[in-house]
Amino acid sequence: MARTPRTAAARAGAWSLSELPGPREAAAEERRLRRAVAALGRSRRLLRPSITAAQVARIVSRIEAIHDSLGRIHAHAALSHAADTRSEEASARLAAAERLAAQVSNGMLFFEQWWKVGLDARNARRILGGLGRLEGHFAHMRLMARHTLPEEQERIINIMEVTGTSALVRLYDRLTSAYEYRVGRRSMGREELSALVRSPRATVRRAAYRALLSRFAANRGTLADIYSSVASEWESVEVGLRSHASPISVRNMANNVDDRTVSALLRACEGGAPVFRRFFAAKARMLGLGKMRRYDLYAPVPGGRARNSYAEATGRVLGAMSSFSPEMASMARRVIESCHVDSEVRKGKRDGAFCSTVTPGLDPYVLMSFTGTVEDTFTLAHELGHAVHSVAASSQSILAQGAPLPLAETASTFSEALLHDSLMEGAPPARRRAMLSSRLDSLYATIMRQSFFTLFEQRAHKMVASGATAGEISAEYARGLRAQFGTSVEVSADFADEWVAIPHFYHAPFYCYAYSFGCLMALALSARRAEEGPAFAPTYMGILAAGGSEKPEDLMGRHGFDIGRASFWRGGMDYVARQARMAQKRTPKGAPDPLELDVDIADFGPISRGRFKIRPLTVLIGPNNSGKTYAAMLVHTVFTSHMASAIHWLMPRYVKSQILKPEFRSMAHEMDRLLGKKPNGDGYVVIPPQLVNKIYKVIFQDVEVHFSQTLVNNFKMQLRNLVRIGASSSKLSIYNNNNFSAKISKKATVSYSYSKNTYLIRRNKDKFLIRPLYMNDTKFDDIASLINTKSNKIIDHISKDLPRNVDDGTIALLTLLLHILYMSDEHIPFNSFYFPAARSGIMHAYEAMVSGSVQSRLFRKTRTDLPIVSGVLSEFVSSTINTKLKNDATFRAVGESVESNIFEGEVLLSNPSIGIPKIFYRFMKKNIPIHISSSSIAEIAPLSMFLRSDLQKGDMLIIEEPEAHLHPANQLILAKHLVSLIRSGVRILLTTHSVFFLEQLSMFVKLGSLTNEQRKKHGHGVNEFLLDSEVAPFVFKRISKGNYTIKEIPHSATTGISQEEFVSIDVDMYNKDLNIDDMIQSNKRAN
């Protein structure tokens, strides 16, 4: 084989296709190919049950030669087209090559059909034994027999594919590769644009994503039609005609992996989502962001940006490979020095990167666009990993050289791991931290992103089959993003159309899980490499040399990897969790993570459908009776009912009553038997999902009861009356690290559902440690450790009142129950305080309201409850008059500052043992009863009292209309104090009708973009600001009478919060005022 000079590794350039038949040579090669196919056809008469293995082997040898010839012809056309998708000549040649491939395939189809369905099983087994290295390949073909159609139908499908799906996919490539994207004044292709999403500048990242997404969104209709055609044909042919169990089963069969293996993989990836959520929260702190946006996902951590020349990149990749296996590096070098790598950036070049194997006698071809980033160096390592796999398997037949996709992606990601480890050695701390973050970015992109792509494809294929529109598919993709990120990443609406920009969805449905498969497999191989060192190299190269000659489960099983078990894939996620913890350890200490919940509401009160976010500051605006109070009270209900349920399990008497129930005893016995099983290497035992589900049922039956009772009490109406008129039920979904949803039906029932994790348990002396499967060890995870500590303290507390003969199974079960309960409520504030509207009126009338309840207090000597007033109003009055002002209150200084700055006095509370509690406003040494004080004082007094008593860091304040009865100057003062509470860790949700109050909050958001010195210069304290990511403003929009939706209000660090909702009213008033002025002037002139 001809060799090119070593200078091919020195700079990026185009590949050489001289070893392949170009247009002239292809014509002669095609004639020879057609003769070979005709000669093969004459072998049909030999296909009898009595045919010998040697005769079959000779036929197979002819088929191999045909594949070799066809592969060379097709490769030149395909690679030329990939190098310049805008070339009409290349496009025409590729179409001709695909037609030729269909004709050749039809010419060989008779043998494939005979082998699959025309030969009996006994003779097939006899012949298989004589096929040597191709035994596995032909055994796999036999497995596909039940999905094989009669020969004539197969011929028609082959021909139709050329002018059908393949043509549409070529159209997709041609359309999208011609797209140009404008960022600022520059116009560029997708590869250059992709480099910008990793820019250190947030504005550049956002602009790059917007350029990409807007370009595809503008053509969503056309691209979605192409996708629907691809998915429809996949469904109608592969599922409808070939009888595959599901669309993904088609890919699994082609990959020669079992459905259960892929299902176990996807479950492990989905269950590991919290690992990446925690990393993104940590990365936000590394970047100094209050919140990660989807635009920021691949933002570089400071200290890691470095550009490489192509020569430096190839040197680093080859060096990393050589340190593990010189043989591996030699194979990669061959590919580079053969000028088989097209690495330069050109317009019209196909997006992305790939490695193409042609025949065993040729080194593979690699395409990428090298722009000099670190990510490009890893892409080079990835594709050269594929190339090494191809070269290593070149001793295999052309029919079995190519490994199934999952194993192919194993080789590529293993090469990335080698490069990462090599670059980490000797790197300074800042560089190591940045590289670790980049590595986790890559692991996310390869494991989590690709597995969620596959989960989306499964849903999308079903939707296409049922006639879904492009908009409905986009909405489903957006829901998948929310499920993937939880609240760790802010996902803007434009990402809903990202799916039409994913080429794999068009080129190879369900391909994407192969990346997750390969990456987690590579992590397992890397762990073996760490254990065995250089001695592992021959084993690894042996795995690569097998190519596609063995079923993945069998090949990996020979080397000690049981990939059919979920525990195997969990091991890979354990590695990711360890890497994430390392990244978090390098994160500077700061404020605790903010409360981050996303709330979906459907058909509740006047709200038809809407979604809003709970952030450190959540603002709800909109017309009267649009549902703001419904939403605020619903959030308060969720928080208080969850905490009521949690408190139940802190009470020994309640726990004792529960553990004596037969169903609990049965679960305890099951747990006791489980504890007797042999643990894994870490000392843990997997708790069966069935047992975990039973515990969830116990917990959330209790939560359902509390939620239902609290809902009725707070709204003081029957459940069925909370459902929107015309709807059959309401639905509430809360998205956090443990998503849950509630359904309220018109039959006056509430049903709850929760996302569930798989848990492990380990004995720790006389106690037990629990961890979800995605955490490696409790002692390394702050949250799990805290929850275990809390659970065990509670166990110690309640154990004193439990029977002495309580067995280990009961204690272990209680530990698991408490762990699940506290993990589920991890983001729920312990206290939620609701300040309803019209507080001044309530305070003016509170003595009359509570007089009916004082009598009971005289005898019970307990806090005064308010049975005669409903819902949150009762709770508000009861809490206010039972407040105990404390000198050591956490926010005493803030409360006193509110009183002195807004009404230049203070609030006093007289709480006698007999009689009605008295609240006074003390002004100029006089005590003025609150019920005769001004409305502004009565409005603010309850808030200042809470600040001077029970409010704690992490609590939630829900305040309706905080601006009520306040002069604009005092509104500014109040807004400033609310901001100081947020900076101190209090969470606030408020509703407002005041454009002035919203403007004040907007100003604090803009102050967040300034430095401390700049804030001081303009008369503001260093803590008088809000980060844009800490604010979630929403408007309730009218759809029709009594029917509203919820929309997010635009906001940013530089523009603040948009007041557009109020501006339209201002403009209307201004225009009316101008008209009146014109009339006045006209009247003057007339007189």
N, C-alpha and C positions, 0 to 999 in steps of 0.2 A: 504494500500500500504506500502511495506517495506521501512524503512528509514535507511539511513546510518549515521554514526557519523558526527558531525559538522566539523571534521578535513578535510572533503572534500574541504572546502573553504580555507584551510591553504596552500596548495601547488598545483602546476600544476600536472595533471596526466591524465590517460586515463579514459574513461567513463566505466560504468558498463551496460551491456546489459542483465543482469539477469532477468529483467522483460519482456523480449521478448523471443519468442520460438526459441531456437537454432536449429542446424541441426537435432538433435534427435526429439525434440518436434515438429519441423516444419512438419515432415512427418505425424504425427497423426493429427495435426491441418489442414494440407492440405486435408486429407481424410474427415474430418468434413466439411471443406469448400466446397468441391465438392458435398457432399450430400446436403448441404444447397442451392447451386446453382441449383441442379436438382429439389429440392422441389420448389424453386422459379419459375422454368420453368413451373410447373404445374398450376401456377397462370395465365398463358397466356389466358386460356379459360374465365377468369373473365373480361377481358379487352373489355368491351362493352360500348357504350355511356351511358347506364343506370347505370353503376357501381356507388356505393355510395362512398361518401368521406371516410367513415369508412373503407370500403374494400380497398381503395387505401392506406389509412394510414397503414393498416396491411401489405400490400405489401411493402410499404416504410420501415416499421420497419424491415422486413426481409433483405431488401437491406442494411440497416444500419448495421445490424449484419454481413453481408458478408463483407462489407467494413472494419469493425473493425477487423475481422479475417485476411483478406488479408493484411491490413495495418501492423499488427504485424509481419506477416511472411516476408513481403517485407522489413520492416524497419530493421530487424536484418541483412538481407543480404546486404542492401544498406549501413547501418552504418558500418558494418564490412568491406565492400569494401572501404568506405571512410577512415577508420582508417588505412588500408594497401592496397593501390591500386596495389601493386606488388604481392599480394597473388593470386596465380592461383586458389586456393580453393574458396576464397572470390569472385573472378571474375566469376567463374563458378556458384556459388550459386546465385549471383545477376542476371546472365543471366537466370537461371532457374526460379527465382522469377518473372522476367519480362515476361517470357513465361506464367507462371501461371496467372499473372495479365491480360495478353491479353485474355487467355481462359476464365477467370472469367468475364471479361468485355464483352466478346461476349455472355456469358451465361445470362447476365443481359440486353443485348442490346435491347431485344424485348420490355421491358418496357419503356426504354428511347425513342425508336423509336415511340412507341404508344403515349407516352405523347407529344412528339414534333410534330408529323405529323399525327398520326392516330386518334386523338381526336378532335372533332369540338370545336370552340372557346367558344360557349355558355356553353357546359358541362365542359370545362376546367375552366371557371370562377366559375361555381358552385362548383367544387371540390376544387379549390384553397382556397375558404373560409373556408374549413374544415381541412386544413393542418397545421393550427396554425403557429408555429415558422418557418416552412419550406415553407411558402407561397412565400416569396421573392425568395428563391432558385428555386422553380419550375416555378415561373413567368419568371425568367431569362432563364430557359431551353426552355420555349415556344418561347422566342425571338430568340433562336438559330435554330428554326425550318427551316427557309429558307436556312440554311447552312447545313442541315442534308441530308445525302444520304440514299438510300434504304438500308435495313438491311444487305443484303448479301455483299454489297460494304463496309459497315462499318466494317463487320467482317474481310474482306480481309485486309483492311487498318490496323486494330488492330494487325493482325498477322504479316503483312509485317513490321510494325514499329519495332517490336522486333528484327528482323534480318536485318533491314535496318538502319534507322536513329539512333535508340538507340544503335545498335552495333557499328556504326561508332563513336558515341559520347564516348562510353566506350573505344574504341581504342584511341581516342584523349586523354582521361584522362590517360590511361595507358602509352602512349608514353610520354606525357608532365610531368607527375608526376615522371617519372624515370629520367628526366633530372637532371644533376648535373652541377653546375656553379662554375667556378674557378675564384676567385678574389685574386690576388697575389698568395700565396702558399696554400691558403685554398680552399677546395671544399665543397660546401654546397647545400642545397635544396632551393626552391623558397622562402619559408617563411623567412629563415635567410637572403637570398639575399634582400628581400623586406625591411628588417630593415636597410640595408646599404644605401638605397636611401635617407634616412633621416640622414645620417652621417653628422657631422659638417665639415668634410673634403671634399672639392670639388673633389679631385682625387679619393676618395673612392666612392662617388656618381656616378661619371662618369664611373668608372670601373664596378660598380654594374649594371648599366643600359646596358653597352656594353656587359657584360657577358650574361645578360638576352636576349637582342635583337639579339645578334649574334647567340645564341643557337637556337632561334626560326627561325631566318632568314635562317639558314643552312638547316632547314626542311620545309621551306615555301611551297615548291611544294606539299608535302604530306599533310600538314595541310590545305593548301588552297583547295586541292581536297576534303577533308572531309567537309570543309565549303561549297563548291559549292554543294555537295550532299545534305547537310542539307537545304540550301537555295532553291535548285531546288525542293526538295520534298515539302517544305513549299509552294512554288509557285504552283506546279502542283496539289497538293491535296487541299490546303486550298483556293487558289484563283481560280485555274482552275476547280476543281470538286465541291467544296463547294460554290463557287461564292461569296467569301468575296470581298469587294471593293478594298482592297489592302493588302499587306502582314502585315502591322502594324494593320489593322483592325481586324485581327485574334486575336492578343494579346489584343486589346481593348475589343473585345467581351468576351474573357476569363476573363478579369479583370472587366467586367461588368461596363465599363465606356464608355461614348460616344466619337466618333471620334473627335467631335468639342472640347470637354474638353481637350483631349490630344493635339490637334492642338494648342489650346490657351496656354497650358503649354509650348510647345516647342517654340512657338513664343516669349513668355516672357523670356525664358532662352536664346534664341539666341539674343534677343534685349538687354539682360543684360550683354553680353560679355564685353563691355567696362568697367564695374565695376571691373571685375577681372583683366583686362589689367592694369588699374590704380593701383590696389593693387600690382600686380607683379612688376611694375615700382618702387613703394614705397618700396617693400620688397628688391629689388636689392640694394637700398640705405641703408636699414637696415643692409644688409649683407656686405656692402662695395664693391659691384660688380658694374661695369659699366653697365652690361647687364645681365639679367637673361637668362641662358640657360635652355633648357628643363630638363637637368640633375639636375638643381638646384631647380626645382619647389618645392620640399618638404624639402628643406634645413632648418634646425632649426635656428631660430633667437636667438642670444646669450641671455642667461638668462633663457632659458626654458627647457634645457635638464635635465631630471631626470629619474632615473630608479626605477621601483617599483617591489617588490616581488608580487607573485600571491595573497598572503594574503592581502597585502596593496591595490592591485588593486580591489579585490572583496569588501574590506571594503569601499573604496571610492565610488564605484558604488552603493552599497547598501545604503550607507549614503546619497548620493545625491537623490536616490529614496525615502528614508524614510522621508527626509525633505519636500518632496512634498506630498507623500501618503504612510503611513505605510503599507497599504494593498498591494500597488505595490511592496514595498521592500520585504514583506513577500512572495509574489509569486515568486520573483526572487531567494530568499533564498532557497525556496523549491527545485528549479531546481538544484541549486548547491549542496545542501545537499543530494540529491537523487543520486549523482554521475552520473549525466546526462550531464556533461561538460567534453569534451576531449580537454585539453588545452596544453598538453606537445608537444614539438617539436620532431618529428620522421621522419626518412627517409621513403619514400613511402606513407606518409600520404597525403591525398588530399590537394591541395593548397586552400588558401582562408579561409573563415569562413561561417558557416550557422547555422540556427536553424531549426530542423526538428520536425514537429508535427505528431504524429502517430495516436492517437485516443484521444477523450475527456477524457478517463479514465486514461491516462498516462501523466506524465509531459513530456514536449518536450525535445529533445536532442540538445546540442550545440557543435559545433566543431570549434576550432580555434587553433592557435599555439602561445602560450604566450612566448615572448622573453624578456619581462620586459620593453619595451618602453612605453612612454605615449600613443602612437598610439594604442598599444595593449590594454591599459586600456579602450580607447574609443571603440575599437572593441568589448571588453567584454560587455560594456554598450549597444552597438548596438544590439548584439545577445541576451542579456538578455531582451532587450526591446521587441524583437520578442517573447521570451519565456513568458514574462508577458502577452502579447497579447493572446497567445495560452491558458494560464491558465485562464485568465479572460473570455475567450469565451468557456470554457469547458462545460458550461451548454447548449450550442448549440448542435444540431445534428452533427454527424460526417460529414454529407453532407454540413453543413453550418458553421462549426467551423472556418475553414481557411478563413481569410479575403482576398479579392482581393489583388494582389501584391501591388498596390499603397498604400492602407490603411495599409498593413503589414509593409511597409517601413516607414510609418508615425510613428508607435509606436517605431521603432528602433531609428530613428533620434531624436525623442522627448527625449528618454533616454540619448542620447549623449548631447542634449542641457541642460538637468538637470545636467549632470556631469560637463559640461563646466562652467555653472553658479556657481556651488558649488566650483570648484577649483579656480575660479576668486576671490571669496570672501576672503578678507584679504591678498591676494598675494601682494608682494612688486612690485613696478612699473616695474622693468625690467622683472620680472616674468610675470606680467600681459600683457606686450607688447608681450612677446614671446608666451604666450598662445593665445592672440588675433590673432597673425599671424598664429599659428597652427590651430585655429578655422577656419580662412579664407581658409587655405589650405584644410581643411576638407569640407568646404562648396563648394569650387571649385570642389573637387573630387566627391562630391555627386550631385551637381546641374549641373554645367557646363559640366564637363567631361562626365557624364552619358547622358545628353541630346544630346551632340554632338555625342556620341556613337550611339544613336538612329537615329539621322539625317544621320550618315554614313551608318547605316544598311539599311535605306530606299534606299539610292543610290546603295549600294552594292548588294542588292537583285535584283534591276533592271539590274545591270551590269552582274550578274551571268545569269539572264534570257536571256541576249543578247550575252552570250558567252565570256565575258571578261576574260582575263588572270589574273593570280595572280599578275603580275607586274602592270597591269592596275588598279587593285583594290588597290594595295599599293600606287600607285600614287594618287588615289582619296582620300585615307586616309590622305596622306600628305597634299593635298589641304585643307582638313577639318581642319587639325591642324593649317594651316596658317590662315584660316578664324576665327578660335577660338581665337588664340593668337594675331592676328594682328602683330604688331612689338614689343610687350611687352616682348616676350620670343623668344630666339634664338632656333630654332628647327633643329637639325642635321638630315642628310639624313637617318640614321639608324632607326629613329622612324617610317619611312614609313611602316615597316613590323610589327609594334606593334600589329596590329589588329589580327594577328593569335595567339597572346598570351592572348587574352581576352576570358576566358571560357564561359561567358554568351552568346557570339555570337553563340556558338555551343549548349549549354545546353538549352537555352530558348531565341530564337530570340525575339528581341524588349522588353526584360525584363528590360533593363537598365533605361528606362524613369521612371520606378516605383520609383527609388531612388530620381530622381529630384522631382517627384510628392510628395513622402513622406516627403522629406526634406522641401520643401516650405510649405507643409501642416503643418508640425511640427512647423515651424517658426510662422505660423498663430496661432496655438494652444499655443505656448509659449507666444505670444503677449497677448492672452486672459488670460493666467496664470498670467502674470505680472499685468494685470488689476484687476483680481478677487482674486488673492492669493490662499490660501488653499481651498477656496470655489469652485474653479474650479476642484478640484480633483475628486469629484463624477461624474461630467459631463464627464471628460476624461475617467475614468474607465468605464462609461456607453457606450462610443463610442467603447472602446475595447471589452466590453462584447457582443456587437452585432455581432462580428466575421464577417462572410460573409453572414449574413442573410438579409442584405439590400444592395441596390444599393448605391455606394459611394455618388453620387449626392444627393440621398434622405436622407441618414444618416447624412451627413454633413449639408444639408439644414435644418434639424430639429434643429440643434444647431447654426444656423445663419451664415453658411459659404456657399456662392454661388460659387462653384468651377467651374461652367461652364462659368464664366465671366473672361475675361483676366485681369480685374482690381484686382481680387483676387490674381492671381499669381504675378502681379506686386507688390502687397503689400509685398510678400516674398522677392522679389528682392530689395525693399526699405530697408528692414532689413539688407540685405547683404551690400548695399551701405553705410548704417550708420556704420556698423562694419569696412568696408574698410576705411572710413574717419577717424575713431578712430585710426586705424593703421597708417594712413598717418600723423595724428597729432603728433604721437610719433616718426615720422621719423626725424632725424637730418636735419637741413637745409643744402642745398648744391647747387651745380650748377643746372641750369634748365635742364629738360629732353632733351637729345640730339634729333636732327632730326632723326627720324627712319621711313624710308619708304622701302618697298620691291617693286621692279619693275619687272614685268613679261613682256617679249617682245616675240612676235611670228610673223615671216614672215615680218620683217621690215628691209629694206635694205639687207645687206648680212646675217643678223641674222635669222637663221631658228627658233630657240627656245632657250630661256635663261631667267635666273632669276638672278638679282643681288640686292644688298642691299645698301641703302643710309645710311651711318653712319657718325659720325663726320669726319672720313677719309675714303673715298672710292677710291680704286686704281684699275684701269683697265689696263691690259697688254695684249699683243697678237700681231700676225703678222700685217703687213701693210694691209690695206683694209679689215680688219676682222670685222669692225663694231663698234669699240671703239668710234669714233667720232659720229657715228649715235646715239649710246646710250647716250653719254654725251649731245649732242644737244637736244635729245628728253627730257631728264630730265630738261634741261634749258627751253625748250618750255613749258613744263607742268607748271613749277613754274611761268614763266612770264605771261602766258595766264591766269592762275588763279588769279594772282594779278591784271591784267588788268581788269578782270571782277569785282573783289572786289572794285577796285577804282571807277568803273562806278557808283556804288551804294552810293558813297560818294558825288556825284555831284548833287546838288539840281535840276539843269535843267533836268538832265537825269531822276531823280526820278519823277519829276513833269510830264514828258512826259509819264512815265510808268503808273502812278496811274490814269491817265485820260483815259486809254484804257478800252474798254468795259469788256474784260475778267478780268482785275484787279478790276474794279468796282463790278463785280459779286462776286468775291472772298471776297471783302471787306464787301459786304452786308451779305454774308454767315458767316463771322467772327463776324459781329455785332450781328447777331441772336444768335450765339454761346455764346457771352459774356452775353447774357440775361439768360442763363441757370443757374440752381442752382449748385454752385461749390461743390467739395468734402470737407472733413474735413480740408484739408490744404488750402482751398480757390482756388484750381486749377480746371480748366475745361479741359477735354480731347479734343484735336483738332482732328477731324475726319481724318483718313488716306487719304481719298479722297482729302481733302483740302490741306494736307501736300504734297501730290503727285503733285498737281497743282503748288504749290510754287516751288517744286524741278524742275518742268518743266520750269517755268519762269527763274529760276537761271541758269539752265544748258543748256538751249537754248542759253543763252548769253555766257556761257563758251565754248560751242561747236563752236560758231562763232569765239571767240578769239583764241581758240586752233587751229582751221583750218587755220585762217589767219596767226597766228604766225608760224605755221608749214611750210606753204608755203613760208613765208618770210625768215625764218631761213635757210631752205634748198635750197631755190630758185629753186624749181622744182615742177611740178604738183603732187598732192597727189597720183595719180595712179602710179607714178614712184617711190614712196617710198615703195610700196609693193614689197616684194621679188619676183624675177622672178620665175614663176611657181606656185605662190600662188594667191588665189583670194582676200585676204584681209590681213591686218595687225591687230594685237591686242596688246593693251597696258593695263596692269592692275597695279594699284597702291594700295598697301595694307598698310593702317594705321588705325587709330581709325575709320575712315569713308572710307571704301574701294570704289574705283571707277575704271571704265574701259572705254577705248575708242577703237572704231573699225574704221579702215581706209580702205575703200573699193576701188577697182579699178575704181569704178564709180565716183571717186573724191568726196566722202562724208566722213564726220566724224560723228559717233554717240557716245554718251556718256551715261553711266549708273552709278548710285550711290547707295550704300546701304543707306537705309532710316531708321530713328528712328520715334517712336511715341512721340509726344510732348504734353506738358500740358501748359496752360497759366493761369496767375493770374493777376488781376488788382492790381496796386500799386500806389495809388493816381491817378495822371494824366498819369501815364506810365503803362507798362506791363512787367511782368517777365515771362520768358520762361524756361522750363527745359525738357530734355528728360525723358521718363518714368522711366529710371533706376536710376535717382537721386532723393533723398528724398525731398530736399529743396534747392533752389538756393543759399541761404545765407551760406550753409554749403559746397558748392562745389566751389573751387577756380576758376576753368576754366569757369563754367557756370556763376559765379558771374562776372568774368572779362568780359565775352562776353556780358552779360546783360548790364553792365555798359557802355561798348563801344557802344553797339547798341543804348542805350538811349541817349548818347552824340551825336551820329550821328543824331538821330531823332530831338534833340534840334536844331542842326545846320541846317538841311534841312527844318525844320518846318517854319522857318522865310520866306522862299520863296514859301511855299505852300499856296493854297487858305485857307482863314480863316475858311471856313465851312467844313474842312476835318473832317470826323466822326471818332469815336473811332475804328470802324472796320478797317479803312485804317491804322491808327497808329498801331494798334495791328498786322495787316498783315505785315506792314513794319518791325516791331520789330521781328516777326517770321522769315521773310526773311533774315534779317541781322544776326540773331542768327544762322540759318542754314548755311549761307554763311561762317561766321567766325568759326563755329564749324567744318565745312568741311575742311577749310583751316588751321586748328589749327596747323598742322605740316608743312605747306608750308612756307618757308622763304619769307620775304617781298621783299628782293632784291637778285637777282641771277646775278653774274657777270661772263661773259664767256671770257676766255683768249685763243684765238685760237692758233694753231701751227703757226710756222714761224713768230713770233711777231717781230723779229729783221728785217726781210725783209719788214714787213708792216711799221715799224717805220722809216726805211731808205727811204721809198717811200711815206710816208704819205702826204707830202706837195703837191706832184703832185696829189695825190688821192683827197685831199680836195679842191683843187683850183677851181673846178667847182661848189662848193657849197658856196663859200665865197660871191659871188655876192648877193645871197638872204639874206645873213646875214647883208649886208650893209644897206639894206632897212628895214628888219624886226626887227633888233636889238635883235635877239633871239639866242638860242643855234644853233650851226652848225650841221645840219643833213647831211647824206651822201647818197643821193639817187642813186649815180652811182655805189655804191658797195653793194653787196648782203648780206643778212642774218646776222649772228652773226659777220661777219667781219665788216659790216657797223656799227653795234651796238658798237663793240669794239673800232673802230677808233673815232666814234662820242663821245663816253663816255670819251675816253682818252683826246681828244683835248678840251673837255668842262669841264674837271676836274678843281675844285677850291681847291688848296692846303690850308688846314686850320691849324692854330696853335693849335686849340682845338680838332683836329681830334682824335677819340678814339684810333686809332692804329698808331698815328704819330711816337711814339718812335720806334715801330717795323719797320716802313718804313725807318726811318733814320738809324736804325741799319743795315738794309739790304744794304742800299747805302754805308755806311761807311765800312762795313765788306767785301762786295763782290767787289765793284769797287772803294773804297777809295775816294769817292767824293759825290756829291749830284745832284739831278735832279731839274732843275728850269723850271718854266713854265711862258711864256710871252703870255698873252691873250689880245691883243689890241682890241679896239672897231672896228678898221678898219684893214683889212688884215688877213693873215693866222696866227693862233696861233703857237708860237714857243716853242719847247722843247729843253733844253740845258742840257749837262752834264758838271757840273762845277768841274774842276780838277786843283789843284794847282793855284787857283785864275784866271783860264781861263774858259770862257764859250764856250764849244764845241757843235755845233749844233748836235742834236741827229742823223741826217741822215748821218753824217760822223764819228760817234763814232764807237767803236768796236761792234761786234755782241752781245757779252755777255751783254754789257751795254744796248744796244737797246732792248735786250730780257727781261731784268729785270726791266727797267725803268717804264713800264706801271703798274707793280705790286706795286712797291714802291710808285707810285703816288696815286694809289687807297688806299693804307694803310694810306697815309697822307691826305686823303680827305673823301670819302663817306662811307667807309666800317664800318659796325656796327656789334655788337654782334648779332649772330643769322643769319647773311647773309650767302649766299652760294658762294664760289669761285669755278669755274670750270676751271681747268688749263690743257691745253694740253702740254705734254712734258716739264715740268718745268726745266728739266735738260739741255735743248738744249743750246749749245754753252758755257757751264760752265765746268771749270776744276773740277775734282773730289773733290778737297778741297772746292771749292765754292758750289758744289752740297751738301756737308755736311752742310755748313753754311745755305744754303737755306732750307734744310730739317728741320734744327733746328728751324728756324723762322716759318716755316709752323706749326710745332708742337706747338710752343708757341701760335699761332693763335687758334689752335684747343683747347688748354687748356683754352683759353679766351672766347670760345663759338662760334667761326667762324666754319662753316662747309666747308669741302674741298672735291671735287671730282677731281682726276687727272688721266691722262693717261701717261704711260711712256714706253720707250723702253730700259731703262737703268737698268742693273742689279746692278750697283753701287748705284744708287738712291734708288732702292728697298732694298738693303742691309742696307742703312742708316735708312730707315723707320723700317726695321726689328729690328735693334739695339734698337730703341726707344721703340718698343713693349716689348723687353726683359727687358729694363730698368724699365718698369712698374711693374715688379715682385720684384724689389728691394725696400728697404726702402730709405727714404730721406738721411739718413746718408751714406748709401752705395753709393748712386748716387753722393753725394758730394765728397766722398773719391776718386771716379774715375773721378773727374773733371767735373761733370755735375750739372746743376742747379736743384733745387727741382722740377721744372715744366717741365723738359726735359724728358718726357716720354709719352707713349701712353698705355692705357689699351687695352688688347686684344679685349675686347668687343666693343671698339670704332673704330675698324679697320675692313674694309670689302674689302679684295683683291680678284679680279676675273680675270680669264684668258679667252680669246676668242679662242676657239679651232676649228680647221678646220675639217669639216665633209666630205665635197667634194668641188669641185671647186665653189667658190662664195657662200658657204653655211657653216655658223659657228654657234656654240653653245657657251653658257657661263657657266663656271664652277668655283666654289669657290676654292680659293687657300688655302691649309692647313695653319693654323697659330695657335699659342698659346703663352701664356705669357712666357713660358720657352724656346721655340724654335724659336720664332719670326715668320716671314713670309717666307714660303718656296720659294726658288729660283729655284726650279726644272725645270721650264720652260726654264730658261737660262742655267742651269747646263748641259743639254744635248748638247747644242751648244758648251759650254766650253770643254766638254769631247771629242766631235768630233774634235774640233780644236787641242786639246792636242794630240789626237791620230795621227792626220795628221802631227803635228809637230814632234812627235816621229818617224814617218815613214820617214820624210824628213831627220832628224838627222841620222837615220840608213843608208839612201842612201849616205849621205855625208861621214859618216865613212867608208862605203863600197868603195866609190870612192877613199878615202885616202889610204885604204889598197891595192886597185888595182894599185895605182900609186907607 
